[in-house]
């Protein structure tokens, strides 16, 4: 498996009024993570984590370790460098010039376009900084907000199922979406 070289630390990627940056262990990001972990929508689609300080520290620590180990590029999306996280974006499962892209919106930021903008910024960064040419997203068909977000960024359905396994190990009937980062004029990048 090919792993593109990640920078030593998450870069700041700015655009459309938002910033991609690394997760922080500060009050703003901790409050966002606590809200995300407690949100019934997130728990329905992804996983169950408690909102304890230990769980949040472990989450941030595991994401820092994944970055340092080249296994994933995790970002917080905020309305400024010092603002709290409003969404989380993850590039992972690197294989050749491809990777998977995933996102989570904070409950209080849904419908604002922050996750869509963050996903688009991450796609652009993946293409420009890492040389990736294709991104995939696995989305449960009933998760209509994520389907709309994916389509808004330029993903299209492949007609094939995803891996079908959620992070907690439970089978899920995901649909696989693809984004061609080298789409040329008018494309996503």
N, C-alpha and C positions, 0 to 999 in steps of 0.2 A: 504494500500500500504506500502510495506517495503522500508525503506530508509536506506542504509548502512551508518554507521558513517563515515563521511568524516573527514580528518584531519583539524585542525583549519585553515591552509593555504595550498594552492596548493604546493605539493612537487616538487622537481626537479627530473625528471626521465630522465636519459641519456641513449643513445644508438645509434649506427650506425652514429655517428657524429652529432647528433641533441639532443636538450634538450626540454622536456616538462616543462613548467613553467607557472605561473600565468600571466595574461595580466597586462600590466603596462600602466600608463598614461605618458609615456615619448615620446620623439620625434620619436624614431624608431617605436614603436607600433602605435602611432597616425598616422604616415605616411602610415603604412601598412593598418590600418583600413580605412583611407581615400581612398586609392587605391581600397580596397575591395568593399567599399560601392559604388564607382563610376563605378565599372567594369560591363559592360553590361551582361557578362556571369553570374555573381553572381545575378544580378538583375533579370535575366530571370528565374533562378532556385529557388531562395529563397525569397528575399524581397527587398524592396526599402528603403534605409535609406540615408539621406543626409550626406555629409562629413563635416558638421560644427563641430566646437569644442564642442558645447553643445551636439550634437547627439553622438559624440564619447565618451564624458564623461559619458553620460547616458548609452551607451552600456556597457562600462567597469564597471560602477557602478551596472548595473543590473546583470552582470555576477558575480561580487563580492558578491552581495546579494544572488544570487542563490546558490553559493558555501556555504556561511555562513548558509543559510537556509536548506542545504542538498538536494536541488532540482536538482542541476546539478554540474558536475565537468568540468569546462572550463579550457582549456590550450591554451597557445601560443606555437608554435613550432619554435625554433630558432637554429641557427648554433652555439650557445654558450650561456652561461648564460646571458651575456651582449648584445648579438646580438638582432636585431629587429625581431619581429614576421614575420615568412614566411608563416605560416598556422595557422588556428584555429581548435581546436578539442573540441568536446562537448560530454560528457556522460550525458544522461538525461533520464527522464521518468523511474526511478527505480521502479521495481516491482518484489519482491522476489529476486531471484538471477539473474535477467535479467535487461538490460538497453538498451537504444538506443544510437548509436554512430553516430555522424555527423561531417563533416569536410568542411572547406573552404580553398582553396589555394589563396595566394596573386597572382595577375596577373603576377608579375615579377618572381614568384617562380614555376610556373606551369611547369611540365615536368621534374622536378629535383628529384622527389621521396620524397620530404619533407613531403607532406601530407600523403603519404602511410606509411612512417616511423613513423610519429606522430600518425597515427591511430593504427599501430601495437604496439607502445610503450604504448598508452592509453589502448589498449586491455590487454596487459600484466599486467599493473598496476591495472586495474579493477579486474583482476583475482587474482593477488597476494595480493594486499592491501585491496580490498573490498570483496573478495570471490565470485565475480560474475562468473557465469558459461556460460551465453549465452548473446550475443549482437545481436541486430537487427539494420539494416540500411534501411531507406526508400529512394529509388532513383527513380527519373523519368526515364523511359526507354530510352529516347532520350539523357540523360546526360551520354554519353559514357565515358568521363574521370572518372566520379564517379563510373560507373559500373566497369571499369578496376581497379580502386583503390580498390574497395571492394573485387573483385576477387583476387587481388594481396595480400591482407591481409589474405585471407582465407574465406571470406564470400561466401556463396552459395545462389542462388535464392531459395525461398520457393515455388514459383508458386502461391503465394497468394498476393493480393493487400495490400499495406500499408494503413495508415489511410486516405490518400487522401486529407489531408488538409495542405496547406502551412502555415508557420507562419503568413502570412498576411491574413489568412482566406479564400483564394481562393482554390477551389477544384483542386487537382492535381492527376493524375493517377500514383501514386507511385507503384513500385514493392517492395516487402519485401524481404530482404536478411537476412541470419542468420549466426552467427559465434559461433561455439561451442568452448568455452575456455578450456574445459577439454578434448580436443581431444587426449590427451596422446602423446606418442612418435611421432614426426614429425608434431604434431599439432601446432597451432599458439602460444601457450604459452608453 
